[in-house]
């Protein structure tokens, strides 16, 4: 599956005509995606919102053409009871978060149209090989919780972050003002990370 990033007509992150998501599923029960090889997508290779009892398995990402906001598997609010397993990255993939758990989101961007802020709960991530990704896992929580997440058996080289919990403070368009939240933000609970090897594969490229 080729996202054809070099010839994509998208003009910017707010271009509503071309949000750049390759596989998008919203409000689905029992979704299964498996045995896919995906390359050069504009934003999210696989984007899920309010998807429950899902399995994403045996997926390979290949990134030849660097693109900002190019996530591998992007979960937004309402995703529950999911298994993400046997994920492989080739070459530069991915150029942003390999796996994003975004209970809250930067809704100003067209590639987040249709998503809503809701909790993310009971997600398992297992068996990941990614020698050159930008960020392994992002947890993005401002007010909605991310609860009961297991990440195990991963071997990941990162160019920016291994595990990112910065609440998108340092993105191009921050989604909250620290001064409005003097006690901090986020509700991330019951996260287990085991048998995970991370190493710096730098430098950060184009994202």
Backbone as JSON, one array per atom type, in Angstrom:
{
  "sequence": "XXXXXXXXXXXXXXXXXXXXXXXXXXXXXXXXXXXXXXXXXXXXXXXXXXXXXXXXXXXXXXXXXXXXXXXXXXXXXXXXXXXXXXXXXXXXXXXXXXXXXXXXXXXXXXXXXXXXXXXXXXXXXXXXXXXXXXXXXXXXXXXXXXXXXXXXXXXXXXXXXXXXXXXXXXXXXXXXXXXXXXXXXXXXXXXXXXXXXXXXXXXXXXX",
  "N": [[0.85, -1.18, 0.0], [0.82, 2.03, -1.07], [1.24, 5.3, -0.12], [1.99, 7.42, -1.68], [3.38, 9.85, -1.08], [5.29, 11.74, -2.25], [3.96, 12.81, -4.46], [1.64, 13.83, -3.56], [-1.08, 16.11, -3.29], [-1.38, 17.77, -1.07], [-1.48, 20.84, 0.76], [-0.87, 21.78, 3.25], [-1.06, 21.47, 6.9], [-3.65, 22.17, 7.55], [-5.22, 21.77, 5.38], [-8.19, 20.98, 4.31], [-9.09, 19.44, 2.23], [-7.3, 17.4, 1.76], [-6.49, 15.5, 4.04], [-4.7, 13.44, 4.39], [-4.71, 10.96, 5.7], [-4.32, 7.46, 5.61], [-5.48, 4.77, 6.12], [-8.48, 4.96, 7.67], [-10.6, 4.63, 10.39], [-13.55, 5.05, 12.16], [-15.57, 4.74, 14.99], [-16.03, 1.84, 15.17], [-16.65, -1.6, 15.73], [-14.81, -4.45, 16.63], [-12.73, -4.45, 14.69], [-10.29, -5.72, 12.42], [-7.06, -5.5, 11.24], [-4.54, -6.75, 9.27], [-1.4, -8.17, 8.13], [-0.16, -6.23, 6.36], [1.8, -4.08, 4.29], [3.01, -0.88, 4.33], [3.74, 2.29, 2.89], [5.24, 5.55, 2.68], [3.2, 7.51, 3.51], [1.09, 10.39, 3.88], [0.12, 11.52, 6.36], [-1.23, 9.87, 8.81], [-0.66, 6.45, 8.87], [-2.37, 4.34, 9.8], [-5.32, 5.16, 11.24], [-7.36, 5.4, 14.04], [-10.41, 5.98, 15.65], [-12.6, 5.91, 18.37], [-12.76, 3.11, 18.23], [-13.36, -0.2, 19.04], [-12.52, -3.29, 20.65], [-10.41, -4.29, 18.88], [-7.9, -5.44, 16.52], [-4.67, -5.02, 15.38], [-2.26, -6.18, 13.37], [0.82, -7.72, 12.38], [2.06, -5.7, 10.67], [3.92, -3.72, 8.45], [5.92, -0.84, 8.11], [7.28, 1.43, 5.8], [9.47, 4.0, 5.23], [10.42, 6.18, 2.93], [10.25, 8.75, 2.07], [10.52, 11.62, 3.85], [8.06, 12.94, 6.03], [6.25, 15.32, 7.89], [4.28, 14.73, 10.84], [3.76, 12.08, 10.28], [2.47, 9.46, 11.38], [2.53, 6.04, 12.53], [0.6, 3.98, 13.74], [-2.19, 5.42, 14.87], [-4.05, 6.13, 17.58], [-7.0, 7.62, 18.61], [-9.37, 9.35, 20.79], [-11.61, 7.23, 22.62], [-10.86, 4.69, 21.84], [-10.67, 1.3, 22.68], [-9.82, -1.78, 24.33], [-7.82, -3.06, 22.65], [-5.44, -4.72, 20.53], [-2.18, -4.43, 19.44], [0.18, -5.73, 17.47], [3.22, -7.37, 16.47], [4.76, -5.45, 14.81], [6.62, -3.9, 12.31], [9.29, -1.83, 11.24], [10.81, -0.32, 8.44], [13.67, 1.11, 6.87], [13.41, 4.6, 7.11], [11.05, 4.76, 8.54], [8.89, 5.33, 11.33], [8.13, 8.8, 10.46], [7.08, 10.34, 12.43], [5.2, 9.72, 15.36], [5.45, 6.31, 16.04], [3.57, 4.71, 17.35], [0.72, 6.16, 18.53], [-1.11, 7.22, 21.29], [-3.64, 9.02, 21.75], [-5.62, 10.52, 23.73], [-6.53, 13.05, 24.02], [-6.33, 15.79, 21.66], [-4.85, 17.62, 18.89], [-6.97, 19.44, 17.47], [-7.08, 21.36, 15.54], [-5.84, 20.59, 13.27], [-6.27, 19.2, 10.03], [-5.92, 16.47, 9.7], [-6.93, 15.4, 11.97], [-9.63, 15.57, 11.9], [-12.92, 14.52, 12.68], [-12.24, 12.99, 14.86], [-12.66, 12.65, 18.44], [-12.3, 13.94, 21.79], [-11.75, 11.57, 24.16], [-11.52, 8.94, 26.68], [-8.82, 6.5, 26.47], [-8.48, 3.06, 26.67], [-7.3, -0.05, 27.98], [-5.22, -1.26, 26.18], [-2.96, -3.2, 24.34], [0.39, -3.46, 23.33], [2.62, -5.25, 21.48], [5.64, -6.94, 20.59], [7.53, -5.37, 18.7], [9.61, -4.16, 16.17], [11.74, -1.67, 15.33], [14.12, -0.03, 14.0], [14.68, 2.65, 13.36], [12.79, 4.72, 13.98], [10.94, 7.83, 14.52], [9.56, 8.52, 17.01], [8.76, 6.22, 19.55], [6.39, 5.5, 21.3], [3.7, 7.64, 21.89], [1.97, 9.13, 24.55], [-0.82, 10.98, 24.91], [-2.45, 12.94, 26.93], [-4.68, 15.26, 28.26], [-7.11, 16.04, 29.65], [-8.58, 13.73, 29.44], [-8.46, 10.27, 30.3], [-5.8, 7.86, 29.94], [-5.62, 4.55, 30.24], [-4.61, 1.4, 31.64], [-2.56, 0.18, 29.9], [-0.36, -1.92, 28.18], [2.94, -2.42, 27.21], [5.15, -4.38, 25.59], [8.03, -6.43, 24.82], [9.69, -5.09, 22.77], [11.9, -3.61, 20.4], [13.52, -0.87, 19.74], [14.82, 1.83, 17.94], [15.11, 5.25, 18.38], [14.68, 8.56, 17.05], [13.84, 10.91, 18.17], [12.1, 10.59, 20.52], [11.77, 8.03, 22.97], [9.62, 7.13, 24.78], [6.97, 9.32, 24.87], [5.5, 11.76, 26.82], [4.71, 14.44, 26.77], [2.43, 15.97, 26.54], [1.98, 17.31, 24.19], [3.2, 19.78, 24.35], [5.34, 20.86, 22.96], [4.78, 20.84, 20.32], [4.07, 22.22, 17.05], [1.73, 23.67, 17.27], [0.68, 24.13, 20.25], [-1.72, 22.6, 22.46], [-2.8, 23.47, 24.81], [-2.52, 25.91, 27.44], [0.06, 26.27, 29.66], [-0.09, 28.02, 31.81], [-2.75, 28.07, 32.42], [-3.15, 25.73, 33.72], [-2.01, 25.21, 36.45], [-1.45, 23.06, 38.14], [-0.65, 21.11, 36.46], [-1.26, 18.76, 33.73], [-3.05, 15.9, 32.39], [-3.84, 12.41, 32.69], [-2.77, 9.53, 33.24], [-2.64, 6.16, 33.72], [-1.86, 2.97, 35.24], [0.1, 1.71, 33.52], [2.12, -0.62, 31.99], [5.37, -1.39, 31.15], [7.51, -3.58, 29.7], [10.36, -5.65, 29.06], [11.52, -4.08, 27.0], [13.67, -2.59, 24.73], [15.37, 0.33, 24.13], [17.07, 2.68, 22.05], [19.12, 5.48, 21.12], [18.84, 6.65, 17.91], [19.38, 8.81, 16.35], [20.11, 11.52, 13.94], [17.2, 13.64, 14.66], [14.76, 13.91, 12.07], [13.17, 16.07, 9.96], [10.68, 16.29, 11.29]],
  "CA": [[0.0, 0.0, 0.0], [1.7, 3.17, -1.24], [0.54, 6.56, 0.07], [2.4, 8.35, -2.74], [3.65, 11.15, -0.48], [5.97, 12.73, -3.08], [3.09, 13.45, -5.46], [0.38, 14.17, -2.9], [-1.33, 17.55, -3.5], [-1.67, 18.48, 0.17], [-0.8, 22.13, 0.85], [-0.55, 22.14, 4.63], [-1.74, 20.67, 7.92], [-5.05, 22.58, 7.67], [-5.85, 21.57, 4.08], [-9.31, 20.07, 4.57], [-9.34, 18.55, 1.09], [-6.35, 16.3, 1.73], [-5.93, 15.3, 5.39], [-3.55, 12.57, 4.26], [-4.8, 9.68, 6.44], [-4.4, 6.38, 4.63], [-6.56, 3.92, 6.59], [-9.19, 5.67, 8.72], [-11.79, 3.96, 10.9], [-14.15, 5.74, 13.3], [-16.78, 4.11, 15.54], [-16.09, 0.48, 14.62], [-16.5, -2.7, 16.68], [-14.24, -5.7, 16.14], [-11.9, -4.23, 13.51], [-9.04, -6.46, 12.28], [-6.17, -5.16, 10.14], [-3.38, -7.61, 9.41], [-0.6, -8.54, 6.97], [-0.06, -5.08, 5.45], [3.04, -3.31, 4.18], [2.56, 0.46, 3.99], [4.88, 3.16, 2.66], [5.15, 6.94, 2.23], [1.88, 8.09, 3.75], [1.22, 11.81, 4.19], [0.04, 11.71, 7.82], [-1.35, 8.65, 9.6], [-0.84, 5.21, 8.11], [-3.6, 3.73, 10.31], [-5.91, 6.08, 12.21], [-8.55, 4.81, 14.65], [-11.1, 6.76, 16.66], [-13.77, 5.19, 18.91], [-12.72, 1.73, 17.74], [-13.38, -1.07, 20.21], [-12.25, -4.71, 20.39], [-9.73, -4.32, 17.6], [-6.59, -6.06, 16.42], [-3.82, -4.55, 14.28], [-1.23, -7.21, 13.55], [1.68, -8.02, 11.22], [2.07, -4.5, 9.84], [5.24, -3.16, 8.19], [5.96, 0.53, 7.6], [8.51, 1.77, 5.11], [9.47, 5.44, 5.01], [11.48, 6.66, 2.05], [10.05, 10.18, 1.89], [10.2, 12.17, 5.18], [6.87, 13.78, 6.1], [5.85, 15.66, 9.25], [3.02, 14.14, 11.32], [3.57, 10.77, 9.66], [2.38, 8.43, 12.41], [2.26, 4.67, 12.09], [-0.73, 3.61, 14.23], [-2.63, 6.58, 15.65], [-5.32, 5.92, 18.26], [-7.57, 8.8, 19.24], [-10.29, 9.1, 21.88], [-12.64, 6.21, 22.51], [-10.33, 3.38, 21.47], [-10.64, 0.44, 23.86], [-9.69, -3.23, 24.17], [-7.12, -3.26, 21.39], [-4.15, -5.4, 20.46], [-1.29, -4.02, 18.36], [1.2, -6.78, 17.63], [4.11, -7.68, 15.36], [4.91, -4.25, 14.0], [7.97, -3.79, 11.79], [9.6, -0.61, 10.51], [11.92, -0.43, 7.52], [14.26, 2.39, 6.48], [13.23, 5.7, 8.05], [9.71, 4.78, 9.12], [8.02, 6.39, 10.8], [8.7, 10.13, 10.64], [6.54, 10.88, 13.68], [4.97, 8.67, 16.35], [5.15, 4.98, 15.52], [2.27, 4.4, 17.95], [0.22, 7.32, 19.28], [-2.32, 7.02, 22.09], [-4.01, 10.42, 21.94], [-6.96, 10.69, 24.29], [-6.82, 14.43, 23.62], [-5.78, 15.91, 20.31], [-4.76, 18.94, 18.25], [-8.08, 19.37, 16.51], [-6.94, 22.38, 14.5], [-5.27, 19.97, 12.09], [-7.25, 18.47, 9.22], [-5.78, 15.02, 9.84], [-7.65, 14.96, 13.17], [-11.07, 15.74, 11.7], [-13.72, 13.34, 12.97], [-11.87, 12.44, 16.16], [-13.22, 13.35, 19.59], [-11.53, 13.66, 23.0], [-12.36, 10.55, 25.03], [-10.48, 8.05, 27.23], [-8.28, 5.32, 25.77], [-8.37, 2.09, 27.75], [-7.04, -1.47, 27.76], [-4.49, -1.42, 24.93], [-1.71, -3.96, 24.41], [1.34, -3.32, 22.23], [3.56, -6.35, 21.67], [6.51, -7.41, 19.52], [7.78, -4.27, 17.78], [10.98, -3.94, 15.71], [11.77, -0.39, 14.61], [15.47, 0.48, 14.26], [14.93, 4.03, 12.97], [11.59, 5.54, 14.0], [11.04, 9.14, 15.17], [9.15, 8.32, 18.4], [8.15, 4.9, 19.68], [5.0, 5.61, 21.75], [3.24, 8.89, 22.49], [0.77, 9.18, 25.38], [-1.26, 12.37, 24.93], [-3.61, 13.14, 27.8], [-4.83, 16.55, 28.92], [-8.18, 15.83, 30.62], [-9.11, 12.37, 29.29], [-7.48, 9.32, 30.81], [-5.24, 6.72, 29.22], [-5.6, 3.61, 31.36], [-4.43, -0.04, 31.4], [-1.78, -0.01, 28.68], [0.81, -2.78, 28.3], [3.88, -2.38, 26.1], [6.16, -5.4, 25.91], [8.78, -7.1, 23.75], [9.95, -4.13, 21.7], [13.29, -3.25, 20.13], [13.22, 0.36, 19.01], [15.73, 2.95, 17.87], [14.31, 6.47, 18.22], [15.42, 9.76, 16.68], [13.39, 12.02, 19.0], [11.62, 10.15, 21.83], [11.37, 6.64, 23.17], [8.25, 7.28, 25.28], [6.7, 10.76, 24.94], [4.34, 12.17, 27.59], [4.86, 15.89, 26.93], [1.12, 16.61, 26.35], [2.08, 18.12, 22.96], [3.66, 21.13, 24.68], [6.38, 21.35, 22.07], [4.33, 20.75, 18.93], [3.99, 23.53, 16.38], [0.54, 24.34, 17.79], [0.31, 23.53, 21.54], [-3.18, 22.5, 22.59], [-3.23, 24.07, 26.06], [-1.6, 26.89, 27.99], [0.51, 25.82, 30.98], [-0.52, 28.96, 32.85], [-4.14, 27.75, 32.77], [-3.16, 24.44, 34.43], [-0.85, 25.3, 37.36], [-1.17, 21.76, 38.75], [-0.3, 20.17, 35.42], [-2.33, 18.12, 32.97], [-2.85, 14.5, 32.08], [-4.33, 11.33, 33.55], [-2.21, 8.3, 32.64], [-2.62, 5.23, 34.84], [-1.77, 1.52, 35.03], [0.89, 1.44, 32.33], [3.18, -1.6, 32.19], [6.35, -1.47, 30.07], [8.45, -4.63, 30.08], [11.17, -6.25, 28.01], [11.62, -3.09, 25.93], [15.0, -2.03, 24.53], [15.35, 1.57, 23.37], [18.37, 3.31, 21.86], [19.09, 6.7, 20.31], [19.23, 6.37, 16.53], [19.42, 10.16, 15.82], [19.42, 12.69, 14.5], [15.8, 13.83, 14.29], [14.67, 14.32, 10.67], [12.01, 16.65, 9.28], [9.39, 16.14, 11.96]],
  "C": [[0.89, 1.23, 0.0], [0.88, 4.46, -1.12], [0.96, 7.67, -0.87], [2.69, 9.75, -2.21], [4.33, 12.14, -1.42], [5.07, 13.43, -4.09], [1.75, 13.86, -4.87], [0.14, 15.68, -2.99], [-1.56, 18.35, -2.23], [-0.83, 19.75, 0.32], [-0.44, 22.53, 2.28], [-1.38, 21.33, 5.61], [-3.21, 21.01, 8.04], [-5.8, 22.45, 6.35], [-6.95, 20.52, 4.23], [-9.56, 19.11, 3.42], [-8.48, 17.29, 1.16], [-5.74, 16.07, 3.11], [-4.8, 14.27, 5.42], [-3.59, 11.27, 5.05], [-5.04, 8.56, 5.44], [-5.55, 5.44, 4.97], [-7.2, 4.61, 7.78], [-10.45, 4.92, 9.1], [-12.27, 4.69, 12.14], [-15.43, 5.01, 13.69], [-17.01, 2.72, 14.94], [-15.91, -0.51, 15.77], [-15.83, -3.88, 15.98], [-13.39, -5.57, 14.89], [-10.65, -5.12, 13.56], [-8.3, -5.94, 11.05], [-4.92, -6.01, 10.3], [-2.69, -7.83, 8.06], [-0.56, -7.41, 5.93], [1.36, -4.54, 5.46], [2.66, -1.95, 3.61], [3.77, 1.38, 3.87], [4.45, 4.57, 2.27], [3.75, 7.53, 2.3], [2.05, 9.54, 4.19], [1.13, 12.07, 5.7], [-0.03, 10.35, 8.51], [-1.52, 7.44, 8.69], [-2.17, 4.55, 8.49], [-4.12, 4.62, 11.42], [-7.23, 5.5, 12.72], [-9.11, 5.76, 15.7], [-12.38, 6.05, 17.08], [-13.89, 3.79, 18.3], [-12.52, 0.82, 18.94], [-13.2, -2.53, 19.78], [-11.58, -4.89, 19.03], [-8.39, -5.04, 17.69], [-5.88, -5.52, 15.18], [-2.53, -5.35, 14.38], [-0.47, -7.45, 12.25], [1.64, -6.87, 10.21], [3.52, -4.04, 9.68], [5.09, -1.76, 7.62], [7.32, 0.77, 6.95], [8.48, 3.25, 4.78], [10.65, 5.88, 4.19], [11.45, 8.18, 1.99], [9.66, 10.8, 3.22], [9.01, 13.14, 5.13], [6.57, 14.07, 7.57], [4.49, 15.05, 9.58], [2.75, 12.78, 10.71], [3.63, 9.68, 10.74], [2.16, 7.05, 11.78], [0.84, 4.27, 12.45], [-1.15, 4.69, 15.21], [-4.0, 6.27, 16.24], [-5.77, 7.24, 18.87], [-8.64, 8.36, 20.23], [-11.31, 8.01, 21.59], [-12.15, 4.86, 22.07], [-10.16, 2.54, 22.73], [-10.45, -1.01, 23.45], [-9.03, -3.58, 22.84], [-5.8, -3.98, 21.55], [-3.41, -4.91, 19.22], [-0.06, -4.91, 18.48], [1.94, -7.03, 16.32], [4.16, -6.53, 14.36], [6.37, -4.14, 13.59], [8.14, -2.47, 11.04], [10.85, -0.82, 9.67], [12.38, 0.97, 7.13], [13.94, 3.46, 7.5], [11.92, 5.7, 8.81], [9.76, 4.63, 10.64], [8.64, 7.75, 11.12], [7.98, 10.94, 11.72], [6.25, 9.68, 14.58], [4.7, 7.32, 15.67], [3.8, 4.53, 16.04], [1.87, 5.59, 18.81], [-1.06, 6.93, 19.99], [-2.76, 8.42, 22.53], [-5.45, 10.54, 22.42], [-7.46, 12.12, 24.07], [-6.01, 14.71, 22.36], [-5.68, 17.37, 19.88], [-5.78, 19.0, 17.13], [-8.03, 20.45, 15.44], [-6.44, 21.76, 13.2], [-6.31, 19.13, 11.34], [-7.12, 16.97, 9.41], [-6.38, 14.5, 11.15], [-9.16, 15.2, 13.07], [-11.8, 14.42, 11.98], [-13.38, 12.66, 14.27], [-12.51, 13.26, 17.28], [-12.36, 13.03, 20.82], [-12.3, 12.74, 23.94], [-11.24, 9.71, 25.63], [-10.03, 6.99, 26.23], [-7.97, 4.29, 26.84], [-8.11, 0.67, 27.24], [-6.45, -1.73, 26.36], [-3.22, -2.21, 25.19], [-0.89, -3.74, 23.14], [2.43, -4.35, 22.45], [4.37, -6.61, 20.4], [6.67, -6.35, 18.42], [9.27, -4.22, 17.46], [11.01, -2.69, 14.85], [13.14, 0.25, 14.84], [15.66, 1.97, 14.02], [13.69, 4.92, 13.05], [11.84, 6.87, 14.71], [10.75, 9.03, 16.66], [8.46, 6.96, 18.5], [6.68, 5.02, 20.08], [4.77, 7.0, 22.33], [1.98, 8.64, 23.31], [0.35, 10.64, 25.44], [-2.57, 12.47, 25.71], [-3.56, 14.53, 28.39], [-5.88, 16.4, 30.03], [-8.74, 14.41, 30.57], [-8.03, 11.35, 29.64], [-7.03, 8.32, 29.76], [-4.91, 5.68, 30.28], [-5.4, 2.18, 30.87], [-3.79, -0.29, 30.04], [-0.58, -0.9, 28.99], [1.65, -2.68, 27.03], [5.0, -3.36, 26.43], [6.82, -5.93, 24.64], [8.98, -6.19, 22.55], [11.43, -3.82, 21.62], [13.25, -2.06, 19.19], [14.38, 1.36, 19.1], [14.94, 4.2, 17.57], [15.22, 7.64, 17.86], [15.02, 10.95, 17.55], [13.02, 11.56, 20.41], [11.43, 8.64, 21.84], [9.92, 6.59, 23.6], [8.01, 8.77, 25.48], [5.4, 11.0, 25.71], [4.35, 13.69, 27.8], [3.56, 16.68, 26.73], [1.13, 17.59, 25.17], [2.51, 19.56, 23.24], [4.58, 21.71, 23.61], [6.04, 21.13, 20.59], [4.22, 22.16, 18.34], [2.81, 24.35, 16.9], [0.14, 23.68, 19.11], [-1.19, 23.6, 21.77], [-3.69, 22.94, 23.96], [-2.15, 25.04, 26.51], [-1.21, 26.44, 29.41], [0.01, 26.72, 32.1], [-1.95, 28.69, 33.3], [-4.25, 26.46, 33.6], [-1.98, 24.41, 35.4], [-0.49, 23.98, 38.03], [-0.81, 20.69, 37.72], [-1.51, 19.55, 34.74], [-2.05, 16.62, 32.89], [-3.37, 13.55, 33.15], [-3.95, 10.02, 32.89], [-1.97, 7.32, 33.77], [-2.45, 3.79, 34.38], [-1.1, 1.19, 33.7], [2.02, 0.48, 32.71], [4.08, -1.61, 30.96], [7.38, -2.51, 30.49], [9.12, -5.24, 28.86], [11.23, -5.34, 26.78], [13.04, -2.54, 25.9], [14.89, -0.81, 23.63], [16.77, 2.09, 23.21], [18.2, 4.53, 20.94], [19.64, 6.4, 18.93], [19.42, 7.64, 15.73], [20.13, 10.31, 14.48], [17.97, 12.76, 14.03], [15.73, 14.39, 12.88], [13.29, 14.84, 10.34], [10.69, 16.48, 10.0], [9.53, 16.49, 13.42]]
}
